Amino acid sequence: MPALDAFYEQLDEHLFRSTPATAGPWDPRAQHGGPPSALLAYAIEQGTPSRPELRLARLTVELMRPVPIADLVTTVRVLRSGRRTELVEAELTAAGQPVMRMTASRVAATPGSVPAVAGDAHPPPLPPPAGPLAWAGAHLDGYMTAVEWRPSSGSVAEPGPAVVWARPTVDLVAGRKPAPVERVLIVADSGSGVSAALDIREWTFVNSDLTVLLHRHPADEWVCLASATTIDADGIGCAHTLLSDRTGELGYGLQTLVVQPRG
């Protein structure tokens, strides 16, 4: 596959062409959840007026059906706007069918107005460069190689918690570097894959949603995912991820998992 420089090309205000860089690890015809989640955040920031003090703080994504590698249309509307908070909804459609929806809370930030209380966790140092992440049978010519991965602890090839540093190496939208919150969303949906609790050759664990809560946006291009997964015997799981950058904690990611045997 030729080198790609973006996940999407913007054709008009609401229309985006998906590139092969969005292809997920399990099906080259369907996108990984990270790029379209970030595209919805981009649509919210570009498509709705926002007071300068309002910052995206909580973003919840509903993955309604697989997102095809095709032209996507965004729609955005403000659900509620108050003095200190604002609730916005954005939707992606493909061929007229809704495929992903986001609700996002903007919160007014007032720098220096309250004492800062830092989290107890400290991210590990950024490891040296490593090869691309690879799961058994994974499709690599897409999202997996459009993001640089540097494992820190645990192993994505074996079940259990793991810590991985990640950064996108291509633009979200051609000609425009990802904004800080978009960089987080490009990689946050990988928490369940980073921390797979069961053998991925025998089990699937598809997430039906993703919630990211950020008390601050990242200060640099790297995002650290410290992820763990728990699964109930009834087939419902949860992947939870502590998100950090090189200066400390950013917030958390949470995914609901539908767990089934393969085949």
Secondary structure, DSSP 8 states (H G I E B T S, - for coil): ----SEEEEE-SSSEEEE-GGGB-SS-TTBB-SHHHHHHHHHHHHHHS---TTEEEEEEEEEE-S--BSSEEEEEEEEEEE-SSEEEEEEEEEETTEEEEEEEEEEEE--TTSS-----S---------------TT---TTHHHHEEEEEEES-TTSSS-EEEEEEE-SEEETTB---HHHHHHHHHTTHHHHT--S-TTTEEEEESEEEEEESS--SSS-EEEEEEEEE-TTSEEEEEEEEEETTEEEEEEEEEEEEEE--
